[in-house]
Amino acid sequence: MTDVVVAGGGLAGLVAARHLAESGRDVTVFEQRSDVGGRVRTAHEDGYTFDRGFQVMFTAYPAAKRELDIEALAPRTFTPGATIASPNHRSVLSDPLRNPSAAPQTLLNTDVRTADKLRLFRLQRELAGVEPVELLSRGGTTIREYLADYGFSKRFVERFAAPFYGGITLDRSLGTDSSIFEYTYKMLSEGEIFVPADGMQAMPRQLADRARSAGATIETDAPVTELETHEGEVTAEVGSETVTAESAVVATDPQTAAELTDIDAIPTEPVGCVTQYFALPTNRAPTTGQRIILNAADDRPNTVAPLSAVASEYAPAGMELYSATFLGTPEEDDVELAAEVRAALQSWYPSASFEALELLRTDRVPLSQFAQPPGYRDALPDPTAPEGNAVLAGDYTRWSAIQGALESGKVAADLLG
């Protein structure tokens, strides 16, 4: 009999396992896949690094600072701001205080009016004095309503906010709760966004190493298929084995967590995306810099990220790697989507040639986040919602982000002591 069973080896489960082990508990993590990570996964093929869906990390996330050794991940950072692209036109919007070299481009940017730039700086100062946890308790309106109430123009919303925050929330309509905007804008203003040199899955692998060092056991290819709570103990069905423990942390995906615990409040309405990866010879690649490229015209695709320009480790020598993200679950096949990406890039960089652009991989991710409309937090389950000695750990107890997953793991560990 072990002290604690952790169902799920994603970010939340690994954080919970580490803290419980550090407190002296005997902890075993059961992960259904052959490796840890949950939704944060990376593949390495032919010298390329493919994260499952376009994902980045914020250095300013409080839980990231606490749970991760960021420097050990060899972070490769994006340049602050973004490139706003439309046919035959590109402009740059950045924070001149954090990226002085981009100040002239930002000041001369005609896609965003001066009044909107000043509003951004004012909002940055206002949010600087608010604790992050307080921001998540605000909200109650959509991001689009919030921006309009703050005075931002429709031009700013459609050309910058819709594609940029559509990429963060996977909702270009900006119908997500405004607390997500305030929180992420504060994080962007106070830190950097990065990918680890070895891909995003380097983060859960580091968390797993830390959990093992603390004394936790991690078993892969070991799905928890049933969980029952009894007085003073829980039993978990793991394959053909029955495991008994004093308590349990349910840190699986939302659908599995709902099945294991019968908690209807666990959000299972998925928000998805499709990410395609492309290679282009370096000698034919346009100069993109290290900024995310926003599609100001439409969402086909919503964003393009010059990944190897940010992290040279993501592509072999002489090649560049790009990711393009479509929101939702488009019905077009991979070839049709790739044609749209090629056409968009050609229109944004008309002097470049994209005939050699090669589609390498398509990841269709039906569950990337859960829906977060205004007031969504009121309906989320409490970590103590399961009966008996079981608690929930997952972003679906906080908010749909890596920060939410990491924080939930610590909360679950604290509850079980």
C-alpha positions as CSV (number, residue, x, y, z in Angstrom):
1,M,0.0,0.0,0.0
2,T,1.4,3.4,-1.0
3,D,0.5,6.7,0.5
4,V,-0.6,8.6,-2.6
5,V,-1.6,7.5,-6.1
6,V,-1.4,10.2,-8.8
7,A,-3.4,9.4,-11.9
8,G,-1.8,11.3,-14.8
9,G,1.8,12.3,-15.5
10,G,1.1,15.7,-17.0
11,L,2.2,19.0,-15.5
12,A,-0.3,19.0,-12.7
13,G,0.3,15.4,-11.6
14,L,4.1,15.8,-11.7
15,V,4.1,18.9,-9.6
16,A,1.7,17.3,-7.1
17,A,4.0,14.2,-6.9
18,R,7.1,16.2,-6.3
19,H,5.6,18.3,-3.5
20,L,4.0,15.3,-1.8
21,A,7.3,13.3,-2.0
22,E,9.2,16.3,-0.6
23,S,6.8,16.2,2.4
24,G,7.7,12.6,3.1
25,R,4.8,10.9,1.4
26,D,5.3,7.6,-0.6
27,V,4.0,8.6,-4.1
28,T,3.4,6.7,-7.3
29,V,2.4,8.4,-10.5
30,F,0.6,6.3,-13.2
31,E,0.7,7.7,-16.7
32,Q,-1.2,6.1,-19.5
33,R,1.3,7.1,-22.3
34,S,4.9,5.9,-22.7
35,D,6.2,9.3,-21.6
36,V,5.2,12.1,-19.3
37,G,3.8,15.4,-20.4
38,G,0.1,15.2,-21.0
39,R,-0.9,17.8,-23.6
40,V,2.7,19.1,-23.6
41,R,4.5,16.8,-26.0
42,T,7.4,17.0,-28.5
43,A,8.6,14.9,-31.3
44,H,12.1,14.9,-32.9
45,E,12.4,13.8,-36.5
46,D,15.1,14.2,-39.1
47,G,16.7,17.1,-37.2
48,Y,13.5,18.9,-36.6
49,T,11.6,19.6,-33.3
50,F,7.8,19.4,-33.4
51,D,5.8,20.5,-30.4
52,R,2.3,19.1,-30.4
53,G,0.5,22.3,-31.4
54,F,2.1,25.7,-31.2
55,Q,2.9,26.2,-27.5
56,V,5.1,28.7,-25.7
57,M,6.0,29.4,-22.0
58,F,5.8,32.7,-20.1
59,T,8.8,33.4,-17.8
60,A,6.7,35.6,-15.6
61,Y,4.2,32.9,-14.7
62,P,4.5,32.6,-10.9
63,A,4.2,28.8,-10.9
64,A,6.8,28.5,-13.6
65,K,9.3,30.5,-11.4
66,R,8.5,28.2,-8.5
67,E,8.4,24.8,-10.1
68,L,10.9,25.0,-13.0
69,D,14.6,25.7,-13.4
70,I,14.0,27.9,-16.4
71,E,17.7,28.5,-17.2
72,A,18.3,24.7,-17.2
73,L,15.7,24.5,-20.0
74,A,18.0,26.6,-22.2
75,P,15.1,29.0,-23.1
76,R,15.0,30.5,-26.6
77,T,13.0,33.7,-26.4
78,F,10.8,35.4,-28.9
79,T,11.3,39.1,-29.5
80,P,8.6,41.1,-27.6
81,G,5.6,42.1,-29.7
82,A,4.5,40.8,-33.1
83,T,4.5,41.4,-36.8
84,I,1.1,42.4,-38.2
85,A,0.8,41.0,-41.7
86,S,-1.7,41.5,-44.5
87,P,-1.4,41.2,-48.3
88,N,1.6,43.3,-49.4
89,H,2.0,44.9,-46.0
90,R,3.7,44.2,-42.7
91,S,4.3,46.3,-39.6
92,V,5.7,45.8,-36.1
93,L,4.1,46.4,-32.7
94,S,6.4,46.1,-29.8
95,D,7.1,47.5,-26.3
96,P,9.7,50.2,-26.9
97,L,10.7,50.1,-23.2
98,R,11.6,46.4,-23.4
99,N,12.8,46.4,-27.0
100,P,14.3,49.8,-27.8
101,S,15.5,48.8,-31.2
102,A,11.9,48.3,-32.4
103,A,10.8,51.7,-31.1
104,P,11.0,53.4,-34.6
105,Q,9.0,50.6,-36.2
106,T,6.4,50.7,-33.4
107,L,6.1,54.5,-33.5
108,L,5.7,54.5,-37.3
109,N,3.2,51.6,-37.2
110,T,0.1,52.7,-39.1
111,D,-1.9,49.6,-38.3
112,V,-2.2,50.7,-34.7
113,R,-3.1,54.3,-33.9
114,T,-1.1,56.4,-31.5
115,A,-4.0,56.6,-29.1
116,D,-4.2,52.8,-28.9
117,K,-0.4,52.6,-28.3
118,L,-0.8,55.0,-25.4
119,R,-3.7,52.9,-24.1
120,L,-1.5,49.9,-24.1
121,F,1.2,51.6,-22.1
122,R,-1.3,53.0,-19.6
123,L,-2.9,49.5,-19.1
124,Q,0.6,48.1,-18.6
125,R,1.3,50.5,-15.8
126,E,-2.2,49.8,-14.2
127,L,-1.7,46.1,-14.2
128,A,1.8,46.3,-12.9
129,G,0.4,47.1,-9.4
130,V,-2.1,44.2,-9.3
131,E,-1.2,40.7,-8.0
132,P,-1.7,38.0,-10.7
133,V,-4.1,36.0,-8.5
134,E,-6.3,39.0,-8.2
135,L,-6.6,39.4,-11.9
136,L,-8.1,35.9,-12.3
137,S,-10.8,36.9,-9.8
138,R,-11.9,39.8,-12.0
139,G,-13.3,39.5,-15.5
140,G,-17.0,38.8,-16.1
141,T,-17.0,40.3,-19.6
142,T,-15.6,39.2,-22.9
143,I,-12.1,40.4,-24.0
144,R,-13.8,42.2,-26.9
145,E,-16.1,44.1,-24.5
146,Y,-13.2,44.8,-22.2
147,L,-11.1,46.4,-25.0
148,A,-14.0,48.4,-26.2
149,D,-14.8,49.7,-22.7
150,Y,-11.1,50.7,-22.3
151,G,-11.3,52.7,-25.4
152,F,-9.4,50.7,-27.9
153,S,-10.4,51.2,-31.5
154,K,-12.0,48.6,-33.7
155,R,-8.9,48.9,-36.0
156,F,-6.7,47.8,-33.1
157,V,-9.0,45.0,-32.1
158,E,-9.3,43.5,-35.6
159,R,-5.7,43.9,-36.7
160,F,-3.8,43.1,-33.5
161,A,-5.9,41.9,-30.6
162,A,-8.1,39.4,-32.5
163,P,-5.2,37.4,-34.1
164,F,-2.8,37.8,-31.1
165,Y,-5.2,36.9,-28.3
166,G,-7.0,34.6,-30.7
167,G,-3.8,32.7,-30.7
168,I,-3.5,32.6,-26.9
169,T,-7.2,31.7,-26.2
170,L,-7.9,29.9,-29.6
171,D,-10.9,32.3,-29.9
172,R,-10.4,35.0,-32.5
173,S,-13.9,36.3,-31.7
174,L,-12.4,37.4,-28.3
175,G,-15.4,35.9,-26.5
176,T,-13.1,34.6,-23.7
177,D,-13.4,36.0,-20.2
178,S,-11.5,39.3,-19.9
179,S,-9.5,38.1,-16.8
180,I,-7.5,35.9,-19.2
181,F,-6.5,39.0,-21.2
182,E,-5.5,41.0,-18.1
183,Y,-3.5,38.1,-16.7
184,T,-1.6,37.3,-19.9
185,Y,-1.0,40.9,-20.8
186,K,0.6,41.4,-17.4
187,M,2.7,38.3,-17.9
188,L,3.8,39.5,-21.4
189,S,4.7,42.9,-20.0
190,E,6.8,41.6,-17.1
191,G,8.6,38.7,-18.7
192,E,9.4,36.9,-21.9
193,I,7.9,34.1,-23.9
194,F,10.1,31.2,-24.9
195,V,10.5,27.6,-26.0
196,P,13.0,25.2,-24.4
197,A,15.9,24.4,-26.8
198,D,14.9,20.7,-26.7
199,G,11.2,21.4,-27.2
200,M,8.2,22.0,-24.8
201,Q,8.2,18.5,-23.4
202,A,11.5,19.3,-21.8
203,M,9.4,21.0,-19.1
204,P,7.4,18.0,-17.9
205,R,10.5,15.8,-18.2
206,Q,12.3,18.2,-15.9
207,L,9.4,18.1,-13.5
208,A,9.5,14.3,-13.6
209,D,13.2,14.3,-12.8
210,R,12.5,16.6,-9.8
211,A,9.7,14.3,-8.6
212,R,11.9,11.2,-8.9
213,S,14.7,13.1,-7.0
214,A,12.2,13.8,-4.2
215,G,11.4,10.1,-4.0
216,A,8.3,9.7,-6.2
217,T,7.9,6.7,-8.5
218,I,6.6,7.3,-12.0
219,E,5.2,4.4,-14.0
220,T,4.4,4.9,-17.7
221,D,2.1,2.8,-20.0
222,A,0.0,2.4,-16.9
223,P,-3.5,4.0,-17.3
224,V,-5.8,4.3,-14.3
225,T,-9.1,3.0,-15.5
226,E,-11.1,3.1,-12.3
227,L,-10.9,4.8,-9.0
228,E,-12.9,4.1,-5.9
229,T,-12.8,5.8,-2.5
230,H,-13.4,4.0,0.7
231,E,-13.2,5.0,4.3
232,G,-9.6,5.9,4.9
233,E,-8.3,4.6,1.5
234,V,-8.7,4.6,-2.2
235,T,-8.3,1.8,-4.8
236,A,-7.1,2.3,-8.3
237,E,-7.4,-0.1,-11.2
238,V,-4.2,0.1,-13.2
239,G,-4.3,-2.4,-16.1
240,S,-4.9,-5.8,-14.4
241,E,-3.6,-4.6,-11.1
242,T,-5.5,-3.1,-8.1
243,V,-3.5,-0.5,-6.2
244,T,-4.5,0.6,-2.7
245,A,-3.5,3.9,-1.3
246,E,-4.4,6.3,1.5
247,S,-5.3,9.0,-1.0
248,A,-5.3,10.0,-4.6
249,V,-4.7,12.9,-7.0
250,V,-6.7,12.8,-10.2
251,A,-4.6,14.7,-12.7
252,T,-5.7,13.2,-16.0
253,D,-7.3,14.9,-19.0
254,P,-10.7,16.4,-18.3
255,Q,-12.8,13.7,-19.9
256,T,-10.9,10.9,-18.0
257,A,-11.1,12.8,-14.8
258,A,-14.9,13.2,-15.1
259,E,-15.2,9.5,-15.8
260,L,-13.0,8.5,-12.8
261,T,-14.7,10.9,-10.3
262,D,-18.3,11.4,-11.7
263,I,-17.8,15.1,-11.2
264,D,-20.1,16.8,-13.8
265,A,-18.5,20.2,-13.2
266,I,-15.2,19.2,-14.9
267,P,-15.3,21.2,-18.1
268,T,-15.1,18.8,-21.1
269,E,-16.2,21.2,-23.9
270,P,-13.0,21.2,-26.0
271,V,-11.4,24.1,-27.8
272,G,-9.1,22.9,-30.6
273,C,-6.6,23.9,-33.2
274,V,-4.6,22.6,-36.1
275,T,-0.9,23.3,-36.3
276,Q,1.2,22.6,-39.4
277,Y,5.0,22.6,-39.7
278,F,6.9,23.7,-42.7
279,A,10.5,23.7,-43.8
280,L,12.2,26.2,-46.2
281,P,15.9,26.4,-47.2
282,T,17.5,29.2,-45.3
283,N,18.9,30.8,-48.5
284,R,15.3,31.2,-49.7
285,A,13.7,32.3,-46.4
286,P,12.4,35.8,-45.9
287,T,13.7,37.9,-42.9
288,T,11.1,37.4,-40.3
289,G,13.0,38.2,-37.1
290,Q,12.0,36.4,-33.9
291,R,8.4,37.6,-33.6
292,I,5.1,35.8,-34.1
293,I,3.4,36.8,-37.3
294,L,-0.2,37.8,-37.0
295,N,-2.7,37.4,-39.9
296,A,-4.5,40.7,-39.8
297,A,-6.8,39.8,-42.7
298,D,-8.4,36.5,-41.6
299,D,-7.6,33.3,-39.7
300,R,-6.3,31.2,-42.5
301,P,-3.9,30.7,-40.8
302,N,-4.3,32.8,-37.6
303,T,-0.6,33.0,-36.8
304,V,2.8,31.9,-38.2
305,A,5.8,31.4,-35.9
306,P,9.4,31.4,-37.2
307,L,10.4,28.7,-34.8
308,S,14.0,28.1,-36.0
309,A,14.7,31.8,-36.0
310,V,13.9,31.7,-32.3
311,A,15.4,28.3,-31.5
312,S,18.0,27.2,-34.0
313,E,17.9,23.7,-32.5
314,Y,14.4,23.3,-34.0
315,A,15.7,22.7,-37.5
316,P,18.8,21.2,-39.1
317,A,21.5,23.5,-40.6
318,G,20.5,25.2,-43.8
319,M,16.8,24.9,-43.1
320,E,14.2,27.0,-41.4
321,L,11.1,25.7,-39.5
322,Y,7.8,27.5,-39.3
323,S,4.6,26.6,-37.6
324,A,1.2,27.8,-38.8
325,T,-1.9,27.6,-36.6
326,F,-5.5,27.3,-37.6
327,L,-8.2,27.9,-35.0
328,G,-10.9,25.3,-34.3
329,T,-11.2,22.1,-36.2
330,P,-11.2,22.9,-39.9
331,E,-12.5,20.2,-42.2
332,E,-10.0,20.8,-45.0
333,D,-7.3,18.2,-45.5
334,D,-3.6,18.8,-44.8
335,V,-2.8,19.6,-48.4
336,E,-5.6,22.2,-48.6
337,L,-4.5,23.9,-45.4
338,A,-0.9,23.9,-46.5
339,A,-1.9,25.7,-49.7
340,E,-3.6,28.4,-47.7
341,V,-0.4,28.9,-45.6
342,R,1.8,29.1,-48.7
343,A,-0.6,31.7,-50.2
344,A,-0.7,33.8,-47.0
345,L,3.1,33.8,-46.7
346,Q,3.5,34.7,-50.3
347,S,1.1,37.6,-49.9
348,W,2.9,38.9,-46.8
349,Y,6.4,38.5,-48.3
350,P,5.8,39.1,-52.0
351,S,9.5,39.5,-52.8
352,A,10.3,36.0,-51.4
353,S,9.6,32.6,-53.1
354,F,7.8,29.9,-51.2
355,E,7.8,27.3,-54.0
356,A,10.2,25.2,-51.9
357,L,8.1,25.4,-48.8
358,E,7.6,21.8,-47.6
359,L,4.8,20.6,-45.3
360,L,6.5,18.3,-42.7
361,R,3.8,17.6,-40.2
362,T,0.2,18.4,-39.3
363,D,-1.0,18.1,-35.7
364,R,-4.8,18.2,-35.2
365,V,-5.4,18.9,-31.5
366,P,-9.1,18.7,-30.7
367,L,-8.5,19.4,-27.0
368,S,-6.0,22.1,-26.6
369,Q,-8.0,24.2,-24.0
370,F,-11.4,24.1,-22.5
371,A,-13.9,26.9,-23.2
372,Q,-13.6,29.9,-20.9
373,P,-16.5,32.3,-21.5
374,P,-17.2,35.2,-19.1
375,G,-17.8,33.8,-15.6
376,Y,-16.3,30.4,-16.4
377,R,-14.5,30.2,-13.1
378,D,-17.7,30.1,-11.2
379,A,-18.5,26.7,-12.7
380,L,-15.1,25.0,-12.3
381,P,-14.9,22.2,-9.8
382,D,-13.2,22.6,-6.5
383,P,-10.1,20.4,-6.1
384,T,-11.9,18.7,-3.2
385,A,-15.0,17.9,-5.2
386,P,-14.3,14.1,-5.4
387,E,-15.6,12.0,-2.6
388,G,-13.3,10.5,0.1
389,N,-9.5,11.0,0.1
390,A,-9.2,12.1,-3.5
391,V,-8.5,15.6,-5.0
392,L,-8.4,17.0,-8.5
393,A,-5.3,18.5,-10.1
394,G,-5.5,20.0,-13.6
395,D,-5.9,23.3,-15.3
396,Y,-9.6,22.7,-15.3
397,T,-9.6,23.6,-11.6
398,R,-7.9,27.0,-12.3
399,W,-7.8,28.2,-15.9
400,S,-6.7,26.7,-19.2
401,A,-3.0,27.4,-19.3
402,I,0.3,26.0,-18.3
403,Q,0.2,28.3,-15.3
404,G,-3.1,26.9,-14.3
405,A,-1.9,23.3,-14.5
406,L,1.3,24.0,-12.5
407,E,-0.5,25.9,-9.8
408,S,-3.2,23.2,-9.5
409,G,-0.6,20.5,-8.8
410,K,0.7,22.5,-5.8
411,V,-2.8,23.2,-4.6
412,A,-3.6,19.4,-4.7
413,A,-0.4,18.6,-2.8
414,D,-1.1,21.1,-0.1
415,L,-4.6,19.7,0.4
416,L,-3.2,16.2,1.0
417,G,-0.3,17.4,3.1
